[in-house]
Amino acid sequence: MIKNTLTSPDDDIVNVTTGRPPAYVVHDLLHLQDIFGDHLELLRGRRVLDIGSGTTEMARYLHEEYGISRAKQLDWWYDANRHKLRRLVCVTHTKKDILHWIKKNTRYLISGTVNDTTVGDSTQDLVTSSHLLRHFEKREELEKAFLEIYRILKPGGMAVIVPIHRGKVKLITSLLEAYQINHEWIPITPEYKIEGRQFRLIITK
Ligand SMILES: C[S@@+](CC[C@H](N)C(=O)[O-])C[C@H]1O[C@@H](n2cnc3c(N)ncnc32)[C@H](O)[C@@H]1O
């Protein structure tokens, strides 16, 4: 198990039980484990990208625990090539901690925004994004993000986006239908301890 040196700022809303991954990968992994069960190693050799990963260590964890060596994570606050911070990080860690974190995770990091990932067309087998798009309010913002996620997915690929509040389901459905993007809504169980009724959105290409 990876040593837990950094914890997610959202720890208090996560139900971390024995045998679960460390808190800083728990949001995304709980959802993946729901979908793939104990068969995450099926993603070996596949390209997996977590968007808006924050200080989680999703990609490193997938590599070290499941042998998924092509897992990467993308966020806009670090410069992955130059080991620098590009903008203020909305977490409680010190700058020293963060720079250490970047160094430790460099091989897994991609800098960019969800609207323009710089990732190639049709290259990703699985895209995950947790606690990012729920902050997007405007249709145009959501549209750009979804079109970008769809663009980078391989045909046959899947995106898992969590959590989406039920108030946004109608808007996102109309948006995805306008672009004929295949999708499915799955209610999220209370295990995730998120307020209100929330859904997991699965997009397939
Ligand atoms: C609430 S954190 C979620 C972190 C992690 N996915 C989790 O579930 O614990 C949201 C992250 O999204 C990043 N973010 C915000 N807007 C973004 C954008 N337009 N493109 C890429 N990342 C973004 C933030 O920097 C932050 O690290």
The ligand as a MOL file (V3000), in Angstrom:
LIG
                    3D

  0  0  0     0  0            999 V3000
M  V30 BEGIN CTAB
M  V30 COUNTS 27 29 0 0 0
M  V30 BEGIN ATOM
M  V30 1 C -12.5230 19.1250 -5.5940 0
M  V30 2 S -11.0120 18.7220 -6.3860 0 CHG=1
M  V30 3 C -11.2940 16.9940 -6.7450 0
M  V30 4 C -10.0320 16.1690 -6.6330 0
M  V30 5 C -10.2160 14.6710 -6.8580 0
M  V30 6 N -10.6850 14.3610 -8.1820 0
M  V30 7 C -11.1300 14.0890 -5.8180 0
M  V30 8 O -12.2050 13.5730 -6.1600 0
M  V30 9 O -10.7460 14.1170 -4.6520 0 CHG=-1
M  V30 10 C -11.2120 19.4770 -7.9900 0
M  V30 11 C -9.9170 19.5460 -8.7720 0
M  V30 12 O -10.2150 19.9580 -10.0940 0
M  V30 13 C -9.2220 20.8680 -10.5240 0
M  V30 14 N -9.8040 21.7170 -11.5730 0
M  V30 15 C -10.6780 22.7320 -11.4300 0
M  V30 16 N -11.0240 23.2260 -12.6160 0
M  V30 17 C -10.3300 22.5130 -13.5430 0
M  V30 18 C -10.2680 22.5480 -14.9560 0
M  V30 19 N -10.9770 23.4270 -15.6750 0
M  V30 20 N -9.4610 21.6570 -15.5830 0
M  V30 21 C -8.7420 20.7560 -14.8820 0
M  V30 22 N -8.7710 20.6670 -13.5330 0
M  V30 23 C -9.5500 21.5460 -12.8800 0
M  V30 24 C -8.8140 21.6300 -9.2720 0
M  V30 25 O -7.5240 22.1920 -9.3970 0
M  V30 26 C -8.9020 20.5310 -8.2190 0
M  V30 27 O -7.6610 19.8900 -8.0600 0
M  V30 END ATOM
M  V30 BEGIN BOND
M  V30 1 1 1 2
M  V30 2 1 2 3
M  V30 3 1 2 10
M  V30 4 1 3 4
M  V30 5 1 4 5
M  V30 6 1 5 6
M  V30 7 1 5 7
M  V30 8 2 7 8
M  V30 9 1 7 9
M  V30 10 1 10 11
M  V30 11 1 11 12
M  V30 12 1 11 26
M  V30 13 1 12 13
M  V30 14 1 13 14
M  V30 15 1 13 24
M  V30 16 1 14 15
M  V30 17 1 14 23
M  V30 18 2 15 16
M  V30 19 1 16 17
M  V30 20 1 17 18
M  V30 21 2 17 23
M  V30 22 1 18 19
M  V30 23 2 18 20
M  V30 24 1 20 21
M  V30 25 2 21 22
M  V30 26 1 22 23
M  V30 27 1 24 25
M  V30 28 1 24 26
M  V30 29 1 26 27
M  V30 END BOND
M  V30 END CTAB
M  END
